[in-house]
Amino acid sequence: KGIDPDKREAQVRSFFGQHFKEKKYMQNKEIIIQTVLKSETKQQVNNALMKSFGSKETGVIYKRLSPLLALLSLPGK
């Protein structure tokens, strides 16, 4: 089922480091990274982010994550 978990995590962490440099994201780094790692669909990513960040912030985070989600081949909307 796709790439092995360690490689996937390294990929997610690398992407995060490149695209989320602001303090507010760095403070929530593990929440965002674990959300991506645990989610099996884009919808799950979106829903989990909503619980932590609210809709406006989730929109910003999700938009930035979308190249990564495409790369990880997550199904969903």
Secondary structure, DSSP 8 states (H G I E B T S, - for coil): --S-HHHHHHHHHHHHHHH--SHHHHTTHHHHHHHHHH-SSHHHHHHHHHHHH-HHHHHHHHHHHHHHHHHTT----
